[in-house]
Amino acid sequence: MASTRFVSTLLVFFLLLSASAARVPLATANEAYMQLFRRKLGFNRVEFELYKRRSMKVGSDRVAPGGPDPQHHHIAPISP
């Protein structure tokens, strides 16, 4: 009787273990869904990555022609 209970417990344990291993992780499923969604909208992944890289570079070379404006954050005096 104890061996039957032990075997059935092992069987349930291994069934639960195999079921959890067969599930697709949520992050992976969500990423696959987003890739399919982007493809349906006409986005090309390679072009999108290039666009992201270019947009990160835009702000690095910019300088003000006359230098920083000393009055930029200046609070105007309140006139009575």
N, CA, C and O of each residue as an XYZ file, in Angstrom:
320
protein
N       0.813     -1.186      0.000
C       0.000      0.000      0.000
C       0.864      1.261      0.000
O       0.552      2.242     -0.675
N       1.949      1.217      0.765
C       2.843      2.372      0.815
C       3.556      2.551     -0.523
O       3.798      3.675     -0.964
N       3.889      1.432     -1.162
C       4.582      1.545     -2.444
C       3.655      2.119     -3.522
O       4.103      2.879     -4.381
N       2.376      1.764     -3.483
C       1.422      2.309     -4.443
C       1.273      3.822     -4.243
O       1.216      4.584     -5.208
N       1.213      4.232     -2.997
C       1.100      5.663     -2.699
C       2.366      6.404     -3.140
O       2.292      7.508     -3.678
N       3.513      5.794     -2.909
C       4.790      6.397     -3.302
C       4.882      6.538     -4.820
O       5.294      7.582     -5.324
N       4.502      5.497     -5.543
C       4.550      5.517     -7.006
C       3.579      6.566     -7.552
O       3.919      7.300     -8.480
N       2.385      6.640     -6.985
C       1.422      7.634     -7.468
C       1.897      9.054     -7.156
O       1.663      9.967     -7.948
N       2.557      9.250     -6.020
C       3.114     10.565     -5.686
C       4.214     10.939     -6.667
O       4.274     12.077     -7.133
N       5.079      9.992     -6.980
C       6.134     10.244     -7.963
C       5.545     10.559     -9.336
O       6.025     11.450    -10.036
N       4.517      9.831     -9.710
C       3.878     10.057    -11.000
C       3.296     11.473    -11.087
O       3.482     12.163    -12.089
N       2.601     11.896    -10.048
C       2.035     13.250    -10.026
C       3.149     14.287    -10.058
O       3.050     15.287    -10.770
N       4.205     14.053     -9.292
C       5.330     14.986     -9.256
C       5.960     15.145    -10.637
O       6.205     16.267    -11.079
N       6.219     14.045    -11.314
C       6.843     14.114    -12.632
C       5.902     14.703    -13.691
O       6.358     15.367    -14.621
N       4.610     14.465    -13.556
C       3.659     15.089    -14.476
C       3.659     16.608    -14.306
O       3.641     17.347    -15.291
N       3.679     17.067    -13.064
C       3.736     18.512    -12.816
C       5.047     19.102    -13.306
O       5.070     20.199    -13.864
N       6.128     18.385    -13.100
C       7.438     18.858    -13.536
C       7.505     18.960    -15.060
O       8.024     19.941    -15.592
N       6.990     17.969    -15.752
C       7.032     18.006    -17.215
C       6.095     19.075    -17.770
O       6.395     19.675    -18.802
N       4.973     19.322    -17.112
C       4.047     20.360    -17.574
C       4.667     21.740    -17.424
O       4.480     22.593    -18.292
N       5.400     21.977    -16.345
C       6.014     23.293    -16.160
C       7.169     23.497    -17.133
O       7.442     24.630    -17.531
N       7.847     22.430    -17.520
C       8.953     22.549    -18.468
C       8.442     22.760    -19.890
O       9.161     23.300    -20.731
N       7.219     22.343    -20.165
C       6.678     22.462    -21.515
C       6.109     23.848    -21.797
O       5.895     24.197    -22.958
N       5.861     24.636    -20.767
C       5.295     25.972    -20.973
C       6.319     26.911    -21.571
O       7.506     26.838    -21.255
N       5.851     27.797    -22.440
C       6.707     28.829    -23.013
C       6.755     29.975    -22.009
O       5.707     30.444    -21.565
N       7.938     30.430    -21.645
C       8.004     31.552    -20.708
C       7.277     32.771    -21.265
O       7.265     32.994    -22.476
N       6.679     33.546    -20.389
C       5.861     34.682    -20.805
C       6.666     35.694    -21.608
O       6.166     36.224    -22.601
N       7.898     35.973    -21.202
C       8.714     36.958    -21.920
C       8.989     36.493    -23.350
O       8.955     37.300    -24.279
N       9.255     35.215    -23.533
C       9.522     34.685    -24.864
C       8.266     34.740    -25.726
O       8.336     35.110    -26.898
N       7.136     34.380    -25.166
C       5.885     34.414    -25.922
C       5.525     35.849    -26.284
O       5.068     36.108    -27.397
N       5.724     36.779    -25.363
C       5.412     38.182    -25.628
C       6.322     38.735    -26.722
O       5.856     39.470    -27.593
N       7.605     38.397    -26.692
C       8.539     38.874    -27.711
C       8.164     38.315    -29.081
O       8.229     39.034    -30.078
N       7.776     37.048    -29.142
C       7.366     36.455    -30.416
C       6.108     37.143    -30.941
O       5.992     37.396    -32.140
N       5.175     37.443    -30.056
C       3.956     38.150    -30.465
C       4.290     39.540    -30.995
O       3.731     39.964    -32.007
N       5.190     40.253    -30.326
C       5.557     41.598    -30.763
C       6.277     41.564    -32.111
O       6.071     42.454    -32.937
N       7.110     40.562    -32.347
C       7.780     40.441    -33.644
C       6.756     40.207    -34.751
O       6.858     40.803    -35.824
N       5.782     39.354    -34.500
C       4.730     39.101    -35.484
C       3.913     40.372    -35.735
O       3.579     40.684    -36.878
N       3.597     41.096    -34.671
C       2.832     42.340    -34.785
C       3.597     43.375    -35.604
O       3.018     44.027    -36.474
N       4.900     43.531    -35.333
C       5.716     44.486    -36.088
C       5.805     44.086    -37.557
O       5.751     44.941    -38.440
N       5.941     42.795    -37.818
C       6.040     42.331    -39.197
C       4.746     42.623    -39.952
O       4.782     43.004    -41.123
N       3.596     42.446    -39.285
C       2.318     42.741    -39.934
C       2.172     44.227    -40.218
O       1.541     44.611    -41.203
N       2.751     45.068    -39.363
C       2.692     46.510    -39.587
C       3.692     46.981    -40.628
O       3.625     48.127    -41.074
N       4.617     46.116    -41.022
C       5.569     46.468    -42.062
C       6.915     46.935    -41.551
O       7.705     47.486    -42.316
N       7.195     46.726    -40.270
C       8.490     47.118    -39.732
C       9.538     46.077    -40.077
O       9.301     44.874    -39.976
N      10.688     46.558    -40.482
C      11.819     45.683    -40.738
C      12.737     45.777    -39.526
O      13.145     46.873    -39.143
N      13.064     44.656    -38.928
C      13.846     44.651    -37.691
C      15.226     45.264    -37.892
O      15.693     46.012    -37.033
N      15.885     44.966    -39.002
C      17.225     45.491    -39.255
C      17.179     47.009    -39.385
O      18.008     47.711    -38.805
N      16.213     47.514    -40.144
C      16.081     48.962    -40.296
C      15.738     49.627    -38.969
O      16.206     50.729    -38.684
N      14.927     48.962    -38.164
C      14.557     49.507    -36.860
C      15.778     49.613    -35.948
O      15.936     50.607    -35.239
N      16.644     48.593    -35.963
C      17.864     48.637    -35.148
C      18.789     49.757    -35.620
O      19.387     50.452    -34.799
N      18.912     49.938    -36.944
C      19.732     51.032    -37.464
C      19.167     52.381    -37.041
O      19.921     53.283    -36.674
N      17.860     52.523    -37.088
C      17.221     53.765    -36.669
C      17.497     54.045    -35.191
O      17.778     55.183    -34.814
N      17.415     53.009    -34.359
C      17.684     53.197    -32.929
C      19.123     53.647    -32.703
O      19.373     54.531    -31.883
N      20.074     53.045    -33.423
C      21.480     53.438    -33.264
C      21.702     54.876    -33.707
O      22.403     55.638    -33.041
N      21.096     55.248    -34.845
C      21.255     56.615    -35.342
C      20.641     57.624    -34.385
O      21.208     58.694    -34.167
N      19.503     57.299    -33.817
C      18.847     58.245    -32.919
C      19.634     58.417    -31.625
O      19.538     59.468    -30.991
N      20.402     57.425    -31.221
C      21.223     57.546    -30.016
C      22.411     58.466    -30.264
O      22.894     59.099    -29.325
N      22.896     58.558    -31.497
C      24.069     59.372    -31.814
C      23.729     60.848    -32.008
O      24.621     61.691    -31.908
N      22.491     61.179    -32.275
C      22.115     62.531    -32.679
C      22.532     63.579    -31.663
O      23.084     64.607    -32.055
N      22.300     63.371    -30.406
C      22.544     64.398    -29.405
C      23.993     64.568    -29.010
O      24.295     65.522    -28.293
N      24.902     63.722    -29.421
C      26.272     63.772    -28.920
C      27.117     64.867    -29.557
O      28.046     65.353    -28.913
N      26.838     65.277    -30.792
C      27.686     66.249    -31.486
C      27.141     67.675    -31.432
O      27.783     68.587    -31.953
N      26.014     67.889    -30.837
C      25.377     69.198    -30.883
C      26.014     70.164    -29.889
O      26.248     69.816    -28.731
N      26.291     71.373    -30.352
C      26.810     72.436    -29.491
C      26.079     73.727    -29.840
O      25.606     73.902    -30.963
N      25.993     74.620    -28.875
C      25.361     75.917    -29.123
C      26.354     76.799    -29.867
O      27.529     76.814    -29.501
N      25.934     77.541    -30.900
C      26.865     78.345    -31.694
C      27.569     79.430    -30.879
O      28.741     79.707    -31.134
N      26.909     80.042    -29.924
C      27.529     81.101    -29.138
C      27.936     80.632    -27.758
O      28.255     81.456    -26.902
N      27.934     79.359    -27.522
C      28.241     78.845    -26.192
C      26.979     78.783    -25.345
O      25.895     79.127    -25.816
N      27.112     78.352    -24.114
C      25.928     78.252    -23.260
C      25.376     79.645    -22.923
O      26.136     80.600    -22.765
N      24.095     79.743    -22.819
C      23.434     81.014    -22.516
C      23.414     81.215    -21.001
O      22.776     80.433    -20.296
N      24.096     82.245    -20.477
C      24.132     82.437    -19.025
C      22.774     82.847    -18.458
O      22.544     82.680    -17.260
N      21.881     83.371    -19.269
C      20.568     83.811    -18.795
C      19.494     82.725    -18.952
O      18.316     82.978    -18.699
N      19.889     81.545    -19.361
C      18.913     80.498    -19.671
C      18.047     80.143    -18.466
O      16.825     80.066    -18.592
N      18.642     79.928    -17.327
C      17.887     79.552    -16.133
C      17.728     80.731    -15.178
O      17.381     80.536    -14.013
N      17.969     81.912    -15.638
C      17.887     83.102    -14.799
C      16.429     83.433    -14.499
O      15.583     83.435    -15.394
N      16.152     83.710    -13.247
C      14.802     84.090    -12.844
C      14.699     85.611    -12.938
O      15.494     86.334    -12.337
N      13.735     86.077    -13.682
C      13.561     87.521    -13.865
C      13.118     88.161    -12.552
O      12.280     87.604    -11.843
N      13.672     89.323    -12.227
C      13.259     89.990    -10.982
C      11.808     90.461    -11.075
O      11.333     90.867    -12.135
N      11.134     90.395     -9.957
C       9.729     90.809     -9.907
C       9.692     92.322     -9.729
O      10.246     92.857     -8.769
N       9.042     92.996    -10.650
C       8.962     94.457    -10.550
C       7.753     94.846     -9.694
O       6.678     94.257     -9.815
N       7.950     95.867     -8.809
C       6.845     96.256     -7.905
C       5.719     96.977     -8.593
O       4.740     97.353     -7.947
